[in-house]
Amino acid sequence: MNPFDPKSVLLAKHAQHVVLIHFPIALFVAGVIFDLLAVWKQSRGLAEAAYYNLTAAAISVFPAVATGLLAWQWQLEGKRLKGLLLLHLVFGIASAAVIWLVWWLHFRIRRAPGSHLGAYRLAIELLSLPLVALTGHLGGFLSGVNGPG
């Protein structure tokens, strides 16, 4: 195994996707929690923490998605996905889109001071959490962490 070969790095026993995916998940969950606390406590500092966590989550989605797609292309040679792999891909794309949607809602309010993000924002955030969690749960099965994989 050549340590400088991109395939060997990305397809190692602990592939990069498995490592990188924890960042957007954790940052998104922390951002939503900070946002809920900011609304509850009426705290501008918590709202700032929410925004920066959501920004980092949105940025970190790119390498997570890219490494997942690369692993599919290299490890499975681009074969048609089915079963849990297909479900994980669909939920992963939906999760990435939702993370970007939530970030965009927060970004939009920062550009228009005085306007308020409606209650729909909190509903979207709370509905997004189970989607992101389910996507990670399916990925855990695929990696063998949550069971055979």
N, C-alpha and C positions, 0 to 999 in steps of 0.2 A: 504494500500500500504506500503510495507516494504522498507525503504530507502536504505537497504543494498542488496536488491535483484537485480542482474544484469539486469533482464528483466524490472523491474520498472524504473531503471535508463536510460536504452537505449530506452525504449518505452514511456518515459514521454511525456507530451503534446509537449514540445520542445525537440524532440529526439536529441541525440548527433550528429547524422549525419548532421542534419540541422545546428547545431552550428559549427561543425568541417570543413564542406565543404568550408567555406569562406576563410580559411587559404590558401589552395593550389590555389584557384582561384585568390585571391588578390596577393599572392606572385608571381605567374606565370605572371600575367598581369604586375606587377611592374618590374619583371625581363626582360620581353620583351621590355618594354618601356626604361629601363636603357640600354639594349643592342642596341636598335635603336639609342638612344642618344649617346652612346659610339662610334658607327660607324660614326655618323654625326659629332660629336665634336672631334673625334680621342682622346678620353679620356680613359686612363687606369683605372682611379678611377671609372668611370661609368661602365666600363667592369667588374671590380671587384664586384661592387654592383649588376650588373646583375647576375653574377655567384652565388653569395651568396643567392640572392633571388630565383634563379632557384633551387639551392640545397635545400633550405628550402621548396620550393614548392614540389619537388620530394619526400622529406622525409614525408611531411605532407599528401601526397596522400594516404599513407598506412592506417592511422587511418580513413580517410574519406571513403575510399573504404570498409574497414573492418566494420565500423559501418553501412554503407548502406546495405551490405550483411547480417549483423546480424539482422537489422530491417526487411529485407525481410523474413528471416527465422523465426524470432520470431513473428513478427506482422502478417504476412500473412501465417505463418506456412509452408513456402516453396512452396506455390502454384505456379503453372505455371503463369508467368507474361504475360500480353498482353497490348496492347494499349500504353499509355504514360509511364507506368511503365517499359515496355520492352524497349521502345525507350530510356528512361532515363538510363537504365542499359547499353545498347549498347553504347550510347554516352558517358556515364561515364567511361566505360572501354577504349574506344578510347581516351578520354581526358587524362586519367591517362597514357596511353601508349605514347601519344604525349608529355606530360610534361616530362616523363622520357627520351624520345628521344632527346628533346631539351637540357635537362640537360646533357645527355651523349655527345652530340656534343660539348658543352662547356667544359666538363670534359676532353674530348679527346684533345682539343687544348691546355689545360693547361699542359698536359703531354708531348706534343711535341712542345716546344717553337720554334718559327720561322715559323711554319706552320700557315696557315690562314684558318679559317672557311670560306668556300665559300659563295657566295651569296645565295646558296640553303638554308643555315641556316636561313637567314632572311625570305626567302619565306616560309619555314616550320613554323617559328614563327608566321608570319602574317596569315597563313592559319589555324594555331592552335587556335588563339584567337577567331574566330567565333564559332569553335567547342566547346571550353570551355564555351563560353557565352551561346550558345544554350543549352548545357547540364544543366547549372545553371538555365536557363529560364524554361526549362521543370520541373526541380526540384521545382521551385517556384510555378508552377501550381499544382504539386502534394502535396505541403505543404499547399496550400491555399493562399499563399502570392500574386501570380499573378492572382488569380481568384479562381473559385470553385475547391476544391481538396479534 
